[in-house]
Amino acid sequence: MLIHFENSEETPNLELVLVTASMNHEYAKKEMEKARSFHKREELLQRMSHLKRLYFDAREALAVVDPTRLNELEEELRLEKQKVFQEYVV
């Protein structure tokens, strides 16, 4: 696990990591659609893998600290992705 937490005071930090990693992953996926270079695609795949790890580490930590907020945040994130990325389907 990349993310360590001490108590519920860390909730805002965990939320920020979770949301940022998730949205950046979506932007990287969109960039991947346009990438033609093998090296660029490899770079994006590594970035997406890192963002995915960050997201799930933050998610796991937030599930321990504040599971109710995690559920609310994931729903907010889903709705935001639908607004920002019209092609986003859950």
C-alpha positions as CSV (number, residue, x, y, z in Angstrom):
1,M,0.0,0.0,0.0
2,L,1.4,3.4,-1.0
3,I,-0.9,5.4,1.2
4,H,-0.6,5.4,5.0
5,F,-3.2,7.0,7.3
6,E,-3.4,7.6,11.0
7,N,-7.0,8.6,11.7
8,S,-10.1,10.2,10.3
9,E,-8.3,13.6,10.0
10,E,-6.7,12.1,6.9
11,T,-10.1,11.8,5.1
12,P,-9.8,15.0,3.0
13,N,-6.3,13.9,1.8
14,L,-7.6,10.4,0.9
15,E,-10.5,12.0,-0.9
16,L,-8.2,14.2,-2.9
17,V,-5.9,11.3,-3.9
18,L,-8.9,9.2,-4.9
19,V,-10.6,11.8,-7.0
20,T,-7.4,13.1,-8.6
21,A,-6.1,9.7,-9.5
22,S,-9.5,8.6,-10.9
23,M,-9.9,11.7,-13.1
24,N,-6.3,11.7,-14.3
25,H,-6.7,8.0,-15.2
26,E,-9.7,9.0,-17.4
27,Y,-7.7,11.7,-19.1
28,A,-4.8,9.3,-19.7
29,K,-7.3,6.9,-21.3
30,K,-8.5,9.6,-23.6
31,E,-4.9,10.5,-24.5
32,M,-4.1,6.8,-25.1
33,E,-6.8,6.8,-27.8
34,K,-4.9,9.4,-29.7
35,A,-1.4,8.2,-29.1
36,R,0.3,6.7,-32.1
37,S,3.8,6.2,-30.8
38,F,4.7,3.0,-29.1
39,H,6.8,4.8,-26.5
40,K,3.9,7.3,-25.7
41,R,1.5,4.4,-25.3
42,E,3.9,2.6,-22.9
43,E,4.4,5.8,-20.9
44,L,0.6,6.2,-20.7
45,L,0.2,2.6,-19.6
46,Q,2.7,3.1,-16.8
47,R,1.0,6.3,-15.7
48,M,-2.4,4.6,-15.8
49,S,-1.1,1.7,-13.7
50,H,0.4,4.1,-11.1
51,L,-2.9,6.1,-11.0
52,K,-4.9,2.9,-10.6
53,R,-2.7,1.8,-7.6
54,L,-3.1,5.2,-6.0
55,Y,-6.8,5.1,-6.5
56,F,-7.2,1.7,-4.9
57,D,-4.8,2.4,-2.1
58,A,-6.8,5.5,-1.2
59,R,-10.0,3.7,-1.6
60,E,-8.9,0.9,0.7
61,A,-7.7,3.4,3.4
62,L,-10.9,5.5,3.1
63,A,-13.0,2.3,3.4
64,V,-11.4,1.8,6.8
65,V,-11.6,5.4,8.0
66,D,-15.0,6.5,6.6
67,P,-16.9,3.9,4.5
68,T,-20.0,6.1,4.2
69,R,-18.0,9.0,2.8
70,L,-16.3,6.5,0.4
71,N,-19.7,5.5,-1.0
72,E,-20.8,9.1,-1.4
73,L,-17.6,10.1,-3.0
74,E,-17.7,7.3,-5.5
75,E,-21.2,8.3,-6.5
76,E,-20.1,11.9,-6.9
77,L,-17.2,10.8,-8.9
78,R,-19.3,8.7,-11.2
79,L,-21.7,11.6,-11.9
80,E,-18.7,14.0,-12.5
81,K,-17.2,11.6,-15.0
82,Q,-20.5,11.4,-16.8
83,K,-20.6,15.2,-17.1
84,V,-16.9,15.6,-18.1
85,F,-16.6,12.5,-20.3
86,Q,-19.9,12.2,-22.3
87,E,-18.9,8.7,-23.5
88,Y,-18.3,7.5,-19.9
89,V,-20.6,4.6,-19.1
90,V,-20.7,2.7,-15.8
